[in-house]
Structures are given as C-alpha cells and as structure tokens.
Amino acid sequence: MPACRCYSSEDQGGDKKKKSPTICGTNYPVSIGFIVVNEFCERFSYYGMKAVLTLYFIHYLHWDKDLSTAVYHAFSSLCYFTPILGALIADSWLGKFKTIIYLSIVYVLGHVVKSVGAIPDVGDNTVHVVLSMLGLGLIAFGTGGIKPCVAAFGGDQFEEEHADERRKFFSIFYMSINAGSVLSTVITPILRSDVQCFGGDCYALAFGVPAALMIIALVVFIAGSGLYKRSPPEGNVLLHVCKCIGFAIRNRSRSKKNDAKRDHWLDWAEEKYPKRLIAEIKMVLRVLVLYIPLPMFWALFDQQGSRWTLQATRMNMDFGAFVLKPDQMQMLNALLILVFIPIFDMGVYPLIGLCGIKLTPLRKMGTGMIFAALAFGAATVVERGVIETVVEPAPARTSLLKVLNLASTEVTVAMEGHAGLLPNPILSYEDTGEYKSLSLNDITQSFTVTVTTNRAKHLCVKSFSEEEAYSLVLNEDGSGVLCNLAKDNIKKSENGEAHLRFINSLSEDYNITVGGKHFHAPSGFGISDGEFVDRENYPNVRCESRSENVTLDLGLLDFGASYTFILRGRPGAIEVSKKEDVRANNVHIAWQVPQYVLITAGEVMFSITGLEFSYSQAPANMKSVLQAGWLMTVAFGNVIVLIVAEGAGMEQWMEFLLFACLLVGVCIIFSIMAHFYTYVDPDNLDKMLGNDTEETADDDDLKKNQQEGGYVNMREIGENRRSTKM
C-alpha cells in the first residue's frame, strides 16, 4: 500500500468534521496498523511464554507433573477472570486507550519479573518460585485486562458507514493473533532448548524474548497515539445488568404474600428498570443457562499446553531432518484451525446440508464436544503405549531397584524384609529387567542383601534413599561375590539424547570419549558417571588406557534410552556388552496428530459456532454480557483441570479416559437442554414488547453506552475464537 496518509471530511450542518487519517485509496484508518502490530507482538509474548511454562515448572522449579499442571491451569484460569476487571476499568473509569497503556505496563513488569526469576544466579529456589508466581500474576492481570479492549479499540477507529472495512479488519486482527501464536510456539522452545545458558536450558532467554516483544507492543501502541480516535468511558453494561438482577432479587424477597404475582422473577425490577432492559436480560439469561455445561469442553481443550505437552516429552520426536521439541507440538492446533475453518464453512457444512441433515448451531456444538472427547480417547490410546517405555519416579519412602549380574555364574538375590521381591535367578551378564519397588521405613534405610551362588551365600549391606533408582551390580573376585550399588538415571532427555555409563571389568583404567563427552571407568568393575550424549553425532568412540588407544562400536543409540556398557575381554581385544536400563521412546510423536486433528475439529464446531449462536440470540447491546459469560466458562474449565490434577491421583491414561467420559456425559446433558431451547430473533424485541413501550432516560443512557458494545463483540468472534488457547 502507498505510505501516504489521506484526510477526508464531510459536511454536517455547514461544519467540517475531521475524520481519522486513512491509508490512501481506502477507508482503513492508519491507526489500525499500530493496533495490529501491537496485537501480533502481544500474542507472541503471551503464547511464547506459555509454551514453555509447564516444562519450566518441572525442570527449573523441580515441581512434579501434577503440581505443574495445577499451577499452569490456575494461571490460565486467572487470565480469563481478569478480563471482567479490565472491561470495568475501561468502560467505567479510564477508557480503552489508557487501560491498554497502563495494563500493558503491568504486563511488561510481569514478563520482566518472570524472566529474572528464571536466572539461576538470582537467589535460591524459593526466590525463583516467588518471582515466578509474582510475574505470572502480573501477566494474568495485564493480558486479561487488555483482552476486552484492544480489538474493540480497533473497531472504534472506523466510521459507522465503513462496516465492511471493519469486518475485514477483524479478520486481519485474527490472523495476527494466529501468526503470533504459531511463530512463538516454534521459536521460544528453540530458545529454551538449543541455547544453553547458566549450565542448562535457557529459560531466562525463552522468557526474556517474549518480554522484549511485549515492550515492542507497548512502544508501537504508544507511537500511534496521535492517530487514534478515542471514545470516553460511558459506563459498563455488565454493571447495569448485575444491578438490575440484584434489585429484582431483593424486591422479590421483600414482597408480601398478597402482592400481585409476576410472570418472571426479573419482572420484580420493573419499579426501577425499563421493560426493554428486563426483556433483554431475560434473553441473555436463556443463553447463559446453556453455558453451564460448557466448562467441561475447555477443561479438555486447554490441556494441550500441559498434559499433552508432558505426554510429548516421553515420545520419539525425531523426524529425520529435524527433532521436534515437545512444547512445539502445540503449534499444530493454530495451523490446523486456519485450514479447518474454510474447509468446514465451504465444504463440510454444505455437504451435510445437501444430505438433508439440519445442522443447527446447538447440534454443531454438541458434535464439537464429541470430537473433543474422541481426541482424549485417542490420547488415552497413545498414553498406554507411551507408559511402557517410561520408568515412573519412585514416590516418598520408596526406592527403585534392579540387579545386574556380572559374575560368571547364575545368582539369586534376596533383600532383607522383602521376601519375594526378586524371586527368579539372574543369569550371568543379565539383569532383572524392570525396576522393583523397595519400601523404606525412613528417607534412608540400610538393607542386608543376600546373594546366593551355586557355591555359597554372600552378604552385603547397602543403604537406599527415597525417590531414587539404583542398580545393584554384582561381580566376583577370588574371595566371592561383591556388591556395588550405583544410582541410575531414569529421566529422559527432551531432545532424544541417550544416557550412557560404562562399567570396566578390565585390569586397566579406561577413558572413553563419546561425542565430546568424557567417561572415566576405573578398573575392577568400576562404574563411570553417566552423561547424556547426542545419539547421532558420535562418529568415533575413543577408548584409551595407559597401554592402548582403540575405537569402540556402541551400536545404535535409540531416542531417549539409557544404556550401561560393560567393557569385557582383555586389553587389545575389548568387547562391549550393552544393557538398556530405560527403554527408548518407541512411540513417535506423529501419533499425537490424530488427537490434535480431533480437538481442532471440535474447536471449530464448538467455539466459533457457540459464539455465533450466542450473539444471534441476544440483543446487540448485551453482547458484552455474553462475552463475560463465555470467558467464565473457559476460566472454570481450567479450574476443573486444576482440581482433577491435584485431587484425582490416578494414572495419566486413566485421567485422559475420565475426562473423555465426563465430556460425553456433559454432552448428553447439553443435548437435552438444547432440545428444549427455542430460537429467538432479538430484532423482534420491539414487537414482543409492543410498539407503545416507553423507554426511560436510564434506558436511553444504556443504549448509548452499549453502542460500542458492537465493536467489543465483533472482536469476540475473532479474538474469542483464539481465546480458547489462552
């Protein structure tokens, strides 16, 4: 487009009314460019931070997966409660422009505090937790507070006669949201994982870049301040609705038995509020009742960034040319939504119509719920395959144990106080396979281990600590069987790196180099420290001692596996035995694609249709009330996940199945409610009230105040579609 500005004017009673500057040759105000860029940067900031949040809780703050999930969804829920407060501030006090400025500053402060909390050198873990929670609180207040303002403010820039341009603006606005989401969920996981700082994953950078984008968003928005058309705050319709409902309840409770009965409990507000307002609230409440079952859909949908990301960390993410990050998989939803919207609108729905099936909005929403339930059914199937390759960490007062027999004969092992823990004999150079759970009476406990060979019994005493995994390595010398207890690594690398360690049965010390990592294995069955290595970048494995320098063949190292290599034979003729301590991630992340396809299809049918239905069933000046109700369903959906994550205490696949069954049950309830719902046309409200209905001055003020509600809620069909991921 040309880079110039054009100014236009119109005659009104002989006076010239100056309009906002527009882009040459169009009716688009120049100011919307600043608003779109601001929204892109802000969405990049929000989604980029949120993409790595669950892994930050687990790997940096060292929380377990249930606490991490609970806090993630508590934050998401807060992001949907605060828009109510932001709308009240904008409509009743500061106006949209100042609200965006002030709350964006709060937003930036939250990102900065969050980034500082991710720097290891800044205090201990308690300080990191405090800074992280403070930062998330500020971010929730900032992002939620500006949510009902930015797109509405963009709509305010257009003249009333330019409705088509305003509609196209919301499409562009919606595209900027998706662009920010897709790019951020690709880039920030790379910054987290591929850039190393402070000796590990660089969460400080992964949070710092979104902070910088939010600063840019604020600067860009302020830069256009001289071009904006601003509307003064004129009161909030939600407050009027709440006051009217409150008055009706109080008035009814104070009524006497001999008072005349009224058709509806809201009619008790007629003494103070106009009939038109009461009728509009009745229409809104009919829709809000249908909202009651909806939080369960969001409870499933918003787990893409928590439980599904945690599932991805235990899968094979190798696509050959590249290795996907577990927190990058979320971008698939944003990409699919852009593909599915035109497919459903121009293909699926028309074809269903040609088949003679009447697909009403409420039926679409019910079908969307079924798709979401099927997505969690698919996630259940995937989870069943994933858990076979994962060693779950030992809980409190428990250790994990496996035995590796490097003696020349078969052995039987018995643990004091745990009869039957290891019932089967262990062959030479074999292990027990799966880890066994060893119960402790305290955080640390010593046990007498009895090792029986075909010659004699051998005793050794070993100490175990809770929440640790161990290998009991048995070998022999001239005096009998020796026991060596080694801590095991059961944690998998997110990047698919293999974890290696070496046991040296030879008579010389050896130093082994694998892909730049160095291992020292002392002689006499000494055990090296374990290290993660790039499983595809170790062309030469060097093995050196004082007498020789040879190359070892370690064979194939699988994605996410842990190995113990035993050096055998003799100097000059070294053999390598490989034991897989933790199985490789043999379920590929591509198996998550069906569940993302299903949940996105459900989103198209449920979210977009739900908003369109809601707005078609309520008067134009009540759309902001529906927006508040819709946001509340998302907030309470996240609360449901929070409660289940902390209180259910079940295996992950069972939790997925529980959510799927709950949504099916809720869908049945919703379908029954929808069956008895009667569609109305809000445009016929005047006919229902009668042509002689008089409106009070208070009602006129309401109507004036709510004219901008059209902008607020035009935004909601685009932004709220996207809000399902926030």
N, C-alpha and C positions, 0 to 999 in steps of 0.2 A: 504494500500500500504506500501511497505517497506520504512523505514525512511531514507534510504541512498541516496546518490547522485551518478550519473554516468556521466562521461565526455566522450564525443566522439570526434573524429577528422576525417578529410578527407584530401586526397592528392589533392593539386591544384598546378600543376607545380613544384612539389618537396617540396612545403612549407606546413606546417601543419596549418590549420585554426581551431582555438579552438572555439567550439560552447558553447552555454549556458548549464549549468548543467541541467540534466534531472532526472526525477523520475525513479528509477531503473526498467528496463524491459519495459519502454515505451519511447515514443518520446515527452512526455509532459515536458516542462521546469519546474523546481522547482519554478521559479519566478511567475508562474500563480497562485499558491496557495495564495501568498500575495495579488495579484490583486483581486481574487475572494472574499477573506475575506474583503478586503477594500471596495469592491462594496456592499457586504451584509451590512456592518456597515453603509456605507454612505446612502444606500437606507432606512435602518431602521431609520436613523437620519432624513431624509427628510420626509418620509411618516408619521413617528410618530409625528413630529412637525405639519405637515399639517392636520393630522386627527382631532386635537383638535382646530385648528385655528379659525374656524367660531364661535364655542361656546365661545372661548376666547374673540373674539371681542364683542360678545353680552353680556356676563355675567361679564366679567372683565373690559373691556373698556367702557361698557354700551352704545354701538352703537346700532342703530336699525338694523333690519334684512336686509334692502336694502343697507345701507352703509357697513355692514359687508360682504354682498355678493359682492359688488362692489370692496372692497379692497382685498378680497380673490382672485378674478379673475384678478385684476390688478397685484397682486403678481405672480399668475400663468402665466400670460402673460409675465411678465418680465423674468421669468425663461426660457422662450422659445425665447426671443430676445437675451439674453446674450450668448447662445452657439455660435452665429456667431462671437462675440468678442473673446470668448475662442479659437475658431478654428484659428482665425487670429493670436492671440498671440502665439499659439503652433506652427503653421506652418511657421510663418514669423519671429519669434523672439526667444522664449525661448526653443522650442521643447516641446514634450508632457510631459516628465518626470518633468521638472522644472515647467511647467504650472500647473500640478496636485499638486505639492508640494505647490507652492505659493498661488494658489487659494483655496486649502484646508485650509490653514491658515486663509484666509479671511472668508471662510465658518465657521470655528470654532469660530472666533471672532463674526460672526453674531449670532450663536447659544448662545454664552455666553451673548451678549448684550440682546438678546431676553429673555433669562432666567432671567436676572437681572431685566428687565422691568416688569416681572410677579411677582415680590416680592412687596407686598403692602406697606411695610415699606420704600421702596426706592422712595421718592418724592410723588407728588400728581398725579392726573390722567393725567395731561399734560405731566409730565415726563414719565409716563408709555407709553403714545402714542408715544412720540418722540423716546424712546428707542426701542419700538416695531417696528416702521417703519424703523429705522436705522438698526436694526437687520435683518428685512426681506429683506431690500435692499442688505445687505452684503451676506445673504444666497442666494438670487437670483443670484447675481454675481458669488458666489462660485459654487453653484450646476450647473448653466448654463455653467459656464466657463469650468468645468471639464467634462461636459457631452460628448463633441465630442472627448475627449482624452483618457478616462480610458479604454474602450473596445478596441479602436484602438491600444493603447499601449499594451494591452494583446495580440492582434493579431500580433504585431511586434515581440513577443518573439519566434514565431515559424519559422522554416526554410521553405523555399518555397515548398520543397518536402513533407512537412507534412500537406497538406491541409485538410485531413480527421480529424486529431487531432485538427486542428484549428477550424473546424466546430463544433466538439464536445465541444471544449472549450466555444464557444459562447452559446451553449445550457446550459452548466453548469453556465455560466455567467448570462444568462437569468433566470435560476432557482434561483440564489442567489438574483436577483432583486425581484422576486415574494416572496421568503421566507422573505426577509427584510420587504416587504410591508405588508404581512399578519400578521407577528408577531407584527410589530409596531402598526398596526391599532387595534390589540387586546389589547396590553399591555398599551400603553400611555393613552387611555381613562380610564383604570382602575386606573392608577396612578393619573389621574386628579380627578376622582370622589370618589374612595374608600379611598384614602389617604387625610386626611384633614390637612391643614396647614394654618397658619395665619387666622384662623377662617372661612375657607371656602374651596372650591375646590382648589387643589394644582396644579395650572398651572405652578408654578415655577419648581416643580418636573417633570411635564409632558414635559416641555421644556428642563429641565436640563439633563434628561436621554438621549434624542437624542443628546444633546451637547456632553455628555460623549462618546456616540457611534461614533460621528464624530471625536473626539480626538483619539479614538482607531483606527479608519480607517486611520487617518494620520500616527500614530505611526507604524501600521502594514505595510503601504506602504513604509515608510522610512526604516523599518527594512530589506526589501528585496532589497534595493538599490544596494547592491554589486552583485546581481544576474541578474539584468535587462540588456537586450540588448536594447541600445538606438540608435535612429536614429536622426541625426542632423536636424534642421529645413531647409526645402528646398523650401519654398515659398508656397503660398496658391492658389489653382486653382481657387477659387471663385474670387480672385482679378484679375487674368488673364481674366476671363470671363467678369467681370464688365468693365475692361479696354477695351476689345475688343468691347463690346456693346457700350460703351461710344464713342470710336473712330468712329464706324460705324455711329452713330447718328450725331456726329459733321461733319464728312466727307460728309454725305448726305446733311446736312443743308447748307454746303458751296458750294455744287456743282452748276454748272451753267446749264441753260436750254438746251444748246447744247451738254452737256456731254452725253455719251452713257448711256442708261438705263440699269439697272441691275435687274436680276430676283427676288432678295430678298434684303430687306433693309440691311441685315447683310453683303451682298457682298460688301458694301462700305468700309469694313475693309480689303479688300484684299491687299491694298497697304502696309499694315504693318503686318498683321497677316496671318499665313498659312491657306490654304484652308481646311485642315483637321480640325483645331480648329474651323473654322467658321461652317463647316458642323456639328461638334459635338454640337456646341451651338444651331444650328437650331433644332437638335433632342431634346435637353433638353427643349427648349422653347415650343415645341409642347406638352410636358408633363406638363410644368409649367402652360400653359393655362388651362389645365384640373384641376389644383389645385385651380383655382379661386373660384368655389362654395364650396370647402371643409371646410372652417372655420365654416360653419353652423353646420356641424356634431359635431365638437369639442365644439361648444357653448352649445350643449345639453349634450354631454358626460361628460364634466368637472363639471357639476352641481351636480354630486354625492357627492362631498365634501362640497357643500354649500346649495343649495335649498333642495336637498333630505335629507341632514342631519337635516336641520331645520324642515322638514316635520316629520322626525322620532322622534324629541323631543316632538311632540304632539300626539304620538301614544302609545298604550299599548305594553310595551316591556317585559312583564312577560311571561316566558316560563315554569313556574312552578319550575323547578330545579334551574333556574338562571334568572336574569334580565339583558337583554342586554343593553348596553349603546348606545345612539343614534349615536355616532360617530364611533361605532364599525361595523355598518352595511356596511360600505364601503369595508370591507374585503371580502364581498361576491363576488365582481367583480373579485378580484385577485384569489379567489378559483375557480370560475366558468371558468375563462379563461384557467386554467390548464386542466380542464375537457373538455371544448368545442373544444380546438384545435385538439386533436386526434379524437374526435367524428366527427368533420366537415371534417377533412382530410381523415379519413378512412371509414367514414360512409355516411355522408350527401352528399358530393360532388360525390362520386362514384355512389350512388343510383340515384341522379339526372341525371348523365351521362347515366346510364342504361335505363332511361326513354326517352332517345333520345333528351334531352334538352341540348343545348350547353351553358354552363355557363361560359362566358368569364370573365376575371378579372374585366372589367368595369361593367358588369352586376352584379357581386358579390358586388362591391362597391355600386351600386345603391340599391341593396337589403339590404345592411347593413344600408343605410340611412333610408329605410322604417322601419327596425326593431327599429332604434333609435327613429323615430317618433312615432311608436306604444308604445315604452317604456314611452314616455311622455304623450301619450294618457292614458295609464294605471295610470301614476302618477296623471293625472287630475282627474280620477275617484276616486282614493284614497283620493286626496285632498278635493274633495267635501264631502266625509264622515268625514274627519278629522275636517273641519272647523265648523261642527255642535257642536263639543264639546269644542270649544275654544272661549274665550272671548277676542276679539282684544282690545289692549290697546287704551285708549282714545287719540285722536290727540290733538294738541295745541288748546287752547281756548275751550276745551270740557271736561266735566266730565261724568262719568257713574254713574247711579243711579238705585237702586232697593229699594223697600219698603217692610219691614217685619212687619206685624200687629200682635202684641202680646196683643192687647186689647181684651176685652171679646165680643165686638160687631163688626159688619161689618163697614168699614170706606171707605171714598172716599178722595183722596188726590189731591190737585191742587197746581202747582208750579207757582209762580209769573212770568208773561211774557212767560209762556209755556203752553198755553191752549191746552188741548187735549193730553198732554204728558202721563197722567195716567188716561185714561177715565173710566176704569172699577172699580167697588167696590172691595175691598180686604177683604176676609173673615177672621175671627178670626184665628190666628195661621197659616196664609197663607202668601205667598209673591207674588210679581208681576212676578216672573219667570225670564224672560230675562231682562238684563240691558237696560235702556233707556239712550239715549244721551242727555245731558244737555248742551246747548250752553252758553258760558261765554263771557262777554264783555272785560274781562281782565284776567290776570293769576289767580286772585282770585275774587270771587264775592259772595255777600250775597243775599239770596232769602227769601221771606216770604212764608212759607208753610202753606196752609190752610187744616186742617183735619176736615172732616165733619162726624159726627156720627148721629145716629137716634135721639140724644138728642139736639146736638148743634154743633157750629163751634168752632174750636180751632186753634189759630195762633202760629207759632213759626218761628224764624229767624235762618237760618243756612248758614254757609259760605262754599263755594266749591272752590277747587283749580283745575287748569287744569291738564289733564293727570292722574287723579286719579279716582278710583272706590269707590263708597260709598254704604252703606246700611243705610236707614233711618228706625230705629227701633222705633215702636210706642207701647207705653204701657199706662196704666191709673192708676191714684190713685184717692183719694177722690175728688180732685179738677178738674179732667178732664183728657184729653189725653196729654201725654208727648212725646216729640221728642228727640231721641238720635241718632246722626249721627256718624257712625263708618266707618273707612277706611277698604276696602276689599282687600284681596289678590287674584288677578286673574292670577298670574304667576304660571305655573305648574312646579312641580319638575321633573327633568330629570330622577330620579331614581324611579318615580312612588309613592313617598311618598304622603300621604294625608295631606291636610292642615286643621287644626282644630281650632275652638274657641268655647267658651262657654258663654251663657247668663244665668244669675242666677235670676230667678223670685222669689226665696225663701227669707225668712226673715233673714237668716244667711249667712255669707261669707263662700264660699267653696273653697278648694284647690283640684284640680283634677290632678292626675298623669297618664299619658298615655305613655307607652313605654319609660320611663326615662325622658319625657318632663313634665314640671310642668305648670299648668294654675291656675291663681287666679281670681275667679269670685266673685266680690262684690255683696252683697245683693241688692235687689231693682232694678232688671233688669240691673245689672252691667255686662259689657262685658269684657271678658278676652282678653289678647293679643293672636294673632294667632301663631301657630307653625306647622312646618312640622313634621310628625311622621311616623315611619315605620309601614305601614298598616298591616303587618303580624306578628309583634313582640310586641303585647301588651296583654299578657295573662290575666292580671288583671288591670282593670281601677279603681284606688282608688279615692274615693271622701270623703274628710274629712272636718269637721267643728268642732266647739268647743264642740258640743254635740254628734256627731256621726262619724263613720268611716264605709263607705259602699262601695260595689262594683257595678259599673255601667256596663250595657251591651250597647255598642255603635253600635252593629251590624256590618255588612260588610262595610269595607272601601275600595272603588274602586281605581284603578290605576289612580293617577293624579287628583283626585277630591278634591274640597274644601267644608268643611261642617261647619255649625253652629249648635251646640247642645243647646237646651233650657232645663234647669233644671226646672221641674214643680212639682206640688203636694204639699207636706209638709214634714218637717223633719221626718225621719223614714219611709217615703213612697214616695221616689223620683221617678219621671217618667222622661224619656228623650225623647224629640222630636228632630228629625233630619231633617235639611234642607240642600239640596245640592246647594251651591252657584255657583260652577263651575262644570260642568258635567265631569264625568270620561272619560278617554281616552278609548272609546269603540271600536276603530278601531285598530286591532292588527298589529304590525309591520311586521308580516308574509305577509301581503298584499303588502308589498314593494317587495317581492321576484319576482313576475312576471315582474316588471319593470327592476329589475336588470338582470333577465334572458334575457330579450329582448335587453337591452343595451349591454350586453356582447356578445350576438349573433351578434349584429350589429357591435361590435368592431372587432370580428374575421373576418367577411366578408369584412369590410371596411378597417381597419387599416393594418392588415397583408397583405391582398390582394393588397391594394394600394401601399405598399412599394415594394412588389414583382413585380407588374406591372411597377412601375416607374423605377426600376433598370433594368428590362428586355428591356426597351425602350430607354435606354441611354447608351452611351459608358462607359466602366469601369472607365475611368479616370474622368468622370463627375458626379460620384455618390455623391460626397460631395456637389456639387451644388444642386442636388435634395434634399439632407439632409437639406440644409439650407432652401429650399423652403417648405419642409414638416414641419419643425419646425415653419416657419412663419404662416402656416395655423392654427396650434394649438394656437399660440400667438394671432392671430387675432380673432379666435373663442372665446377666453376669453375676448377680448375687446368687442365683441358683447354682451356678458352677462353683462359686466360692464355697457354698455350704457343702456341696457334694464332695469337692476335692478335700476338704478338711474333715468331713464327718463320715464319709462312706467307708473308707478303709478297705476297699476291695481291689482286686487285680484290675489292671488297666483295661483289658479286653472286656471284663465284666462291666466296668463302668461305661464303656462305649455302648455295650448292649443295653444297659439300663437306660441311658439317655435316649437311645433309639426307641425302646418300648414306651418310655414316658411320652415321647413326642407323638407316637401313634395313638396313645390314649387321649392325649390332648387334642389331636386332630379329630378324633371321633366326637369329642365334646364340642369342638368348634363347628363341626359339620352339622350337629344337631341345632346349635344356636343359629347357624346360617340358614338352616331350613325354615326357621320361623321368622327370619328377618324379611321385612317388606321394604323394597327400594323406594326412595322418595326423590322428588325433584325440588331442591331448595329454591329454585327460581319461582316456584309456585307458592312460596310462603305468604305473599300478599293475598293470594286468593284464599288460602286457608284461614287467614286472619280476618278477611273481609276488607272491602275497599274503604270502609269508613274507619279503619283503625287509625287512631291518633298516636303519634309518637311524641313523647315528652322531650324537653330540651336535653335531658340527660341522654336520651336515646340518640338524639342528633349528634351529641358530642361523641358518643360511642362510634357511630358510623363514620364520623370524620376521622377519629383516631384509628379506625381499623382499615382505612383505605390503603395504608401502607402495608397492611397485613397481606394484601395480594402479592406484593413483592416477597415478603417473608416466605410465603408458602409456595410461590412459584419456585423459589430456590429449593424448597424442601424436596420436591420431586427429584431434582438432580443431586443436591447435596445429601439429602437423607438416604437416597439410594446408596450413596457412598458411605454414609454414617454407619451402615451395618458393619463396617470393618474397623470402626474407631473405638 
